[in-house]
Amino acid sequence: MIYLDSAATSFLKPPQVAEAVCLSFEHIGNAGRGAHMPTLNASRLLYNTREKLAQLFHAEAPACIAFASNATQALNTAINGLIGPEDHVITTVCEHNSVLRPLFRKEKNGTQLSIVPADEKGNISPELLSACLRSNTRAIVMHHASNITGNVTDLAKIADIAHTAGALLIVDAAQTAGSIPIDVQRMGIDVLCFTGHKGLMGPQGTGGIYVRKDLQIPSFLVGGSGVHSFDREHPSDMPTALEAGTANGHGIAGLEAALDFILETGVEAIHQRETELMQRFIQGIRDIPALTFYGDMDAEVRAPIVTLNLGDADAAEVSDILWEEHEICVRAGAHCAPLMHRHFGTEQQGAVRFSFSYWNTEKEIDCAVQAIREIAADYEETIHA
């Protein structure tokens, strides 16, 4: 089997991730719920992982990082906590439903929403974003990289636009955390929402949110925190403010092991390796006449994603052939990004997405190239029959 669906989840992970999850069942209790060894082990685990995430993202302090189940929960926390019914928000057609659906819900309750269009390659113009600013603009909410095109946003430039107008920059980093270097302070990011199971190579059900040190987000969930149990209100200090109930300690154990690998290897090295594999794939199929790419394939920096279609062939059918005849795992369909598909005119056809991992090999890429070339040849024969 060849796994080329890492934008959906990192099936390929460092071996120490599974080992850490298994070991955690022997060592950790419930963090903050006592002073015995198992609960202290859990508390140390959470702190150490928080510290490593802060190091990875260049956060001001570990307390700026709160855990969440995934990027979706983190984005809901940020959007619901920071945006009110009198506010104006700017987003783009490139966004995942994890951004769009919370914003559409806010719009129904009075929030004003501007959606910036993309160009023919799926790029967003900073000038168009700037032109949407209003006196009541509360935030720009957008991706670091599109889960369809792989196009990467110049967040530092967007942050300047937002901050000049007194607005926040809330970033969906689901496709870049662990795969492309992120420095929240240098890039001017106010809120960064990330998942643990993609580029961070951790278990599913892990992720989190970075919140700028002097910014406060009201608690999205309230309940048990292990501290201030007699208070009627949930604690307001980070990271407890955005964490309620028992943490996914066993998943976070795996995430910490993955972070150890990423920090030791270096995000820059991981990004370079994934880019090399992606470019090998692109160059191997670029001359196929019936192929359509979605995204800026010539951009200097890209997420390791290549999305394409073969003529008017149904994307799901191409995906099925890749699996059934070549045992290659890819993702076909709408990828939870409806406005992007509407922009490209692929609402009915869908699109086939290949996404690459540090752990893929050149041999696997060459097999995928050969498979696409064979499917394309069969397609040409069919339409000319």
PLY file of the C-alpha trace (Angstrom):
ply
format ascii 1.0
element vertex 385
property float x
property float y
property float z
element edge 384
property int vertex1
property int vertex2
end_header
0.00 0.00 0.00
1.15 3.53 -0.83
-0.31 6.19 1.44
-0.62 9.61 -0.22
-3.41 11.07 1.90
-1.48 12.85 4.64
-3.57 16.02 4.30
-6.42 13.95 5.75
-4.35 12.36 8.50
-0.76 11.24 9.03
-1.12 7.49 8.72
2.68 7.36 8.52
4.17 8.42 11.87
7.42 8.12 13.81
7.43 4.69 15.52
7.89 6.30 18.94
4.38 7.80 18.72
2.63 4.44 19.11
5.16 3.40 21.75
4.46 6.54 23.80
0.70 6.00 23.63
1.05 2.42 24.85
3.42 3.38 27.65
1.10 6.15 28.82
-1.49 3.55 29.86
0.98 2.30 32.44
2.00 5.68 33.85
-0.56 8.50 33.72
-3.64 9.33 35.72
-5.80 12.47 35.44
-3.76 15.67 35.37
-4.47 18.14 38.18
-6.70 15.73 40.11
-4.49 14.85 43.03
-0.88 14.66 44.23
-0.06 10.99 43.65
2.42 9.77 41.07
0.02 8.91 38.20
-1.66 12.32 38.26
1.69 14.11 38.61
2.98 12.13 35.62
-0.03 13.32 33.63
0.51 16.94 34.68
4.16 16.79 33.65
3.20 15.23 30.32
0.76 18.02 29.53
3.20 20.73 30.56
6.11 19.23 28.60
3.97 18.90 25.47
2.69 22.44 25.89
6.29 23.62 26.24
7.34 21.82 23.06
4.41 23.28 21.09
5.38 26.73 22.33
8.93 26.07 21.16
7.74 24.83 17.77
5.53 27.86 17.14
7.81 30.38 18.91
5.05 31.33 21.36
5.75 33.74 24.21
5.18 31.07 26.85
3.77 27.54 27.25
0.65 29.02 28.87
-0.26 30.53 25.49
-1.04 26.99 24.25
-4.31 25.27 25.18
-5.17 21.75 24.08
-8.18 20.92 21.90
-9.48 17.80 20.19
-8.61 19.12 16.74
-8.36 22.29 14.66
-12.13 22.39 14.28
-12.68 22.71 18.03
-9.91 25.31 18.24
-11.43 27.39 15.42
-14.88 27.22 17.01
-13.36 28.36 20.29
-11.68 31.36 18.65
-14.56 32.39 16.40
-17.27 32.03 19.02
-15.19 33.64 21.73
-13.84 36.65 19.84
-16.51 37.60 17.31
-19.81 39.22 18.25
-23.06 40.08 16.41
-21.97 43.68 15.75
-18.61 42.70 14.30
-17.40 42.39 10.72
-15.19 39.46 9.69
-13.16 38.84 6.54
-12.47 35.34 5.21
-11.82 33.75 1.80
-13.30 31.26 -0.66
-10.37 28.93 0.10
-11.51 28.03 3.59
-12.39 24.66 5.05
-15.83 24.22 6.60
-14.14 24.38 10.01
-13.83 28.11 9.31
-16.87 28.64 7.10
-19.58 26.95 9.14
-18.83 28.74 12.43
-18.73 32.03 10.48
-21.98 31.28 8.65
-23.59 30.58 12.02
-22.28 33.91 13.35
-23.61 35.63 10.22
-27.12 34.31 10.93
-26.88 36.01 14.32
-25.87 39.41 12.94
-22.13 39.23 12.25
-21.20 40.86 8.93
-19.12 38.60 6.69
-16.96 39.42 3.65
-15.63 36.52 1.56
-12.65 37.39 -0.62
-12.43 35.63 -4.02
-9.33 33.86 -5.35
-7.58 34.12 -8.71
-7.46 31.35 -11.31
-4.72 29.52 -9.38
-6.48 29.85 -6.05
-4.29 32.64 -4.67
-5.72 35.39 -2.46
-4.75 39.00 -3.14
-3.74 40.94 0.01
-5.09 44.05 -1.72
-8.56 42.50 -1.97
-8.42 41.60 1.70
-7.40 45.15 2.57
-10.22 46.58 0.45
-12.77 44.69 2.58
-11.75 46.34 5.86
-14.41 48.33 7.71
-14.47 50.37 10.87
-15.99 47.41 12.74
-13.75 44.68 11.28
-12.95 42.41 14.20
-10.85 39.74 12.50
-9.44 38.20 9.37
-9.94 34.44 9.64
-8.09 32.37 7.07
-5.87 29.43 6.25
-2.11 29.22 6.31
-2.32 26.75 3.42
-5.34 25.59 1.42
-6.24 21.94 1.86
-7.08 21.80 -1.86
-4.48 23.88 -3.67
-1.59 23.71 -1.21
-1.10 27.45 -1.75
0.56 29.12 1.24
-0.51 32.51 2.58
1.98 35.25 3.47
0.63 35.60 7.00
3.00 38.38 8.02
1.59 40.56 5.25
-2.00 39.69 6.21
-1.22 40.42 9.87
0.01 43.89 8.93
-3.25 44.53 7.07
-5.35 43.30 10.00
-3.41 45.11 12.73
-3.36 48.41 10.84
-7.15 48.33 11.07
-7.16 47.18 14.70
-8.35 43.70 13.71
-7.14 40.24 14.75
-5.57 37.54 12.58
-7.00 34.10 13.34
-5.22 31.34 11.43
-6.24 27.81 10.45
-2.92 25.94 10.42
-4.35 22.45 9.96
-2.26 21.85 6.83
0.99 23.48 7.94
1.63 22.91 11.65
4.67 20.63 11.77
5.15 20.76 8.00
6.01 24.42 7.34
7.85 26.69 9.82
5.54 28.92 11.89
6.70 31.77 14.12
3.59 33.29 15.65
5.38 36.37 16.99
7.36 37.20 13.87
4.34 36.52 11.63
1.99 38.58 13.78
-0.51 35.79 14.41
-3.00 36.54 17.18
-4.63 33.10 17.27
-3.29 29.89 15.70
-5.53 26.83 15.48
-3.87 23.50 14.77
-4.48 19.78 14.78
-2.15 17.11 16.08
-2.84 14.31 13.64
-1.62 15.79 10.33
1.76 17.51 9.97
2.43 17.15 13.69
2.28 13.35 13.16
0.46 12.72 16.43
-2.68 10.73 17.25
-6.14 11.73 16.14
-8.16 13.60 18.75
-5.28 15.94 19.57
-4.62 19.57 18.67
-4.79 22.98 20.19
-4.88 26.73 20.02
-2.23 29.40 20.49
-3.53 32.69 21.89
-1.37 35.82 21.94
-0.23 36.52 25.49
-2.23 39.73 26.02
-5.40 38.45 24.30
-8.17 36.75 26.24
-10.75 34.38 24.74
-13.80 33.60 26.91
-14.16 29.95 27.88
-15.85 27.92 25.15
-16.36 24.93 27.47
-16.73 25.17 31.23
-16.56 22.49 33.86
-13.96 20.59 35.82
-10.50 22.15 35.77
-8.79 20.67 38.81
-8.39 24.14 40.35
-10.70 26.72 42.01
-13.42 24.12 42.38
-15.61 26.35 44.59
-15.75 29.21 42.07
-18.98 29.55 40.12
-17.06 30.71 37.05
-14.52 28.72 35.06
-10.91 29.95 35.61
-9.99 32.79 33.26
-6.22 32.30 33.17
-4.64 30.52 30.22
-4.39 27.71 29.46
-7.06 26.54 31.92
-9.52 29.09 30.49
-9.81 27.07 27.28
-9.53 23.59 28.77
-12.33 21.88 30.68
-12.66 18.26 31.72
-10.14 15.48 31.37
-7.50 15.99 28.70
-6.74 13.33 26.09
-3.63 12.32 28.02
-2.91 9.17 26.05
-3.21 11.03 22.75
-1.07 13.89 24.07
1.60 11.35 25.04
1.78 10.37 21.38
1.78 14.01 20.33
4.73 14.74 22.63
6.71 11.89 21.06
5.91 13.24 17.59
7.04 16.71 18.66
10.32 15.27 19.89
10.90 13.86 16.41
9.89 17.11 14.67
12.04 19.33 16.90
15.04 17.02 16.54
14.64 16.66 12.76
13.70 20.30 12.15
10.56 21.60 10.45
12.73 23.07 7.70
14.17 19.64 6.88
10.71 18.06 6.95
9.35 20.75 4.63
12.28 20.32 2.24
11.80 16.56 2.07
8.05 16.81 1.48
8.58 19.49 -1.17
11.10 17.33 -3.01
8.65 14.42 -3.12
5.81 16.69 -4.24
7.90 18.22 -7.01
9.01 14.77 -8.18
5.34 13.87 -8.56
4.41 17.13 -10.32
7.26 16.86 -12.82
6.41 13.23 -13.49
2.87 13.97 -14.63
2.99 17.59 -15.75
3.06 16.80 -19.47
-0.15 14.73 -19.47
-2.46 16.69 -21.82
-5.78 15.90 -20.14
-4.57 16.84 -16.66
-5.80 19.92 -14.79
-3.97 21.10 -11.67
-5.70 23.22 -9.02
-3.26 25.56 -7.35
-0.09 27.50 -8.03
2.32 24.68 -8.91
5.19 27.12 -9.49
5.00 28.87 -6.11
8.26 28.95 -4.19
6.61 27.68 -1.00
3.77 25.17 -1.06
2.14 22.72 1.30
2.81 19.12 0.12
-0.53 18.86 -1.70
-1.32 18.27 -5.38
-4.96 18.30 -6.44
-5.95 17.46 -9.98
-8.53 16.13 -12.40
-8.21 14.04 -15.51
-10.39 15.60 -18.22
-14.00 15.25 -17.17
-13.45 11.90 -15.44
-15.25 11.61 -12.12
-12.75 12.21 -9.31
-14.18 9.40 -7.19
-13.76 6.95 -10.06
-10.11 7.93 -10.54
-9.55 7.56 -6.81
-11.17 4.13 -6.81
-8.93 2.97 -9.67
-5.87 4.21 -7.82
-6.83 2.12 -4.80
-8.29 -0.98 -6.41
-5.69 -1.41 -9.16
-2.60 0.24 -7.63
-3.22 0.24 -3.85
-2.60 3.99 -3.69
-4.52 5.96 -1.06
-5.68 9.44 -2.10
-8.68 11.64 -1.31
-11.41 12.49 -3.80
-14.51 14.66 -3.44
-15.18 18.13 -2.08
-12.59 18.08 0.74
-14.93 20.08 3.03
-14.08 23.24 1.04
-17.26 24.02 -0.93
-16.48 27.59 -2.00
-13.13 26.53 -3.45
-14.80 23.86 -5.57
-17.41 26.36 -6.69
-14.57 28.69 -7.65
-12.87 26.00 -9.76
-16.14 24.68 -11.20
-15.64 21.20 -9.72
-18.77 20.96 -7.59
-20.04 17.90 -9.48
-16.76 16.35 -10.58
-14.87 16.79 -7.32
-11.08 16.58 -7.43
-8.37 14.04 -6.69
-5.93 15.09 -3.97
-2.46 13.64 -3.45
-0.72 14.71 -0.25
2.79 13.74 0.72
4.63 12.87 3.90
8.19 12.99 5.15
7.92 9.20 5.35
7.05 8.59 1.68
9.78 7.30 -0.64
10.89 8.16 -4.17
9.82 4.68 -5.26
6.30 5.33 -3.99
6.16 8.64 -5.85
7.32 6.98 -9.06
4.63 4.31 -8.67
2.00 7.05 -8.28
3.32 8.81 -11.39
3.13 5.58 -13.38
-0.39 4.89 -12.11
-1.66 8.32 -13.18
-0.02 7.96 -16.58
-1.71 4.56 -17.09
-5.10 5.90 -16.02
-4.64 8.91 -18.33
-3.75 6.63 -21.25
-6.89 4.55 -20.65
-8.92 7.76 -20.44
-7.56 8.99 -23.79
-8.35 5.66 -25.42
-11.90 5.78 -24.08
-12.72 9.28 -25.30
-11.23 8.59 -28.74
-12.82 5.18 -29.14
0 1
1 2
2 3
3 4
4 5
5 6
6 7
7 8
8 9
9 10
10 11
11 12
12 13
13 14
14 15
15 16
16 17
17 18
18 19
19 20
20 21
21 22
22 23
23 24
24 25
25 26
26 27
27 28
28 29
29 30
30 31
31 32
32 33
33 34
34 35
35 36
36 37
37 38
38 39
39 40
40 41
41 42
42 43
43 44
44 45
45 46
46 47
47 48
48 49
49 50
50 51
51 52
52 53
53 54
54 55
55 56
56 57
57 58
58 59
59 60
60 61
61 62
62 63
63 64
64 65
65 66
66 67
67 68
68 69
69 70
70 71
71 72
72 73
73 74
74 75
75 76
76 77
77 78
78 79
79 80
80 81
81 82
82 83
83 84
84 85
85 86
86 87
87 88
88 89
89 90
90 91
91 92
92 93
93 94
94 95
95 96
96 97
97 98
98 99
99 100
100 101
101 102
102 103
103 104
104 105
105 106
106 107
107 108
108 109
109 110
110 111
111 112
112 113
113 114
114 115
115 116
116 117
117 118
118 119
119 120
120 121
121 122
122 123
123 124
124 125
125 126
126 127
127 128
128 129
129 130
130 131
131 132
132 133
133 134
134 135
135 136
136 137
137 138
138 139
139 140
140 141
141 142
142 143
143 144
144 145
145 146
146 147
147 148
148 149
149 150
150 151
151 152
152 153
153 154
154 155
155 156
156 157
157 158
158 159
159 160
160 161
161 162
162 163
163 164
164 165
165 166
166 167
167 168
168 169
169 170
170 171
171 172
172 173
173 174
174 175
175 176
176 177
177 178
178 179
179 180
180 181
181 182
182 183
183 184
184 185
185 186
186 187
187 188
188 189
189 190
190 191
191 192
192 193
193 194
194 195
195 196
196 197
197 198
198 199
199 200
200 201
201 202
202 203
203 204
204 205
205 206
206 207
207 208
208 209
209 210
210 211
211 212
212 213
213 214
214 215
215 216
216 217
217 218
218 219
219 220
220 221
221 222
222 223
223 224
224 225
225 226
226 227
227 228
228 229
229 230
230 231
231 232
232 233
233 234
234 235
235 236
236 237
237 238
238 239
239 240
240 241
241 242
242 243
243 244
244 245
245 246
246 247
247 248
248 249
249 250
250 251
251 252
252 253
253 254
254 255
255 256
256 257
257 258
258 259
259 260
260 261
261 262
262 263
263 264
264 265
265 266
266 267
267 268
268 269
269 270
270 271
271 272
272 273
273 274
274 275
275 276
276 277
277 278
278 279
279 280
280 281
281 282
282 283
283 284
284 285
285 286
286 287
287 288
288 289
289 290
290 291
291 292
292 293
293 294
294 295
295 296
296 297
297 298
298 299
299 300
300 301
301 302
302 303
303 304
304 305
305 306
306 307
307 308
308 309
309 310
310 311
311 312
312 313
313 314
314 315
315 316
316 317
317 318
318 319
319 320
320 321
321 322
322 323
323 324
324 325
325 326
326 327
327 328
328 329
329 330
330 331
331 332
332 333
333 334
334 335
335 336
336 337
337 338
338 339
339 340
340 341
341 342
342 343
343 344
344 345
345 346
346 347
347 348
348 349
349 350
350 351
351 352
352 353
353 354
354 355
355 356
356 357
357 358
358 359
359 360
360 361
361 362
362 363
363 364
364 365
365 366
366 367
367 368
368 369
369 370
370 371
371 372
372 373
373 374
374 375
375 376
376 377
377 378
378 379
379 380
380 381
381 382
382 383
383 384
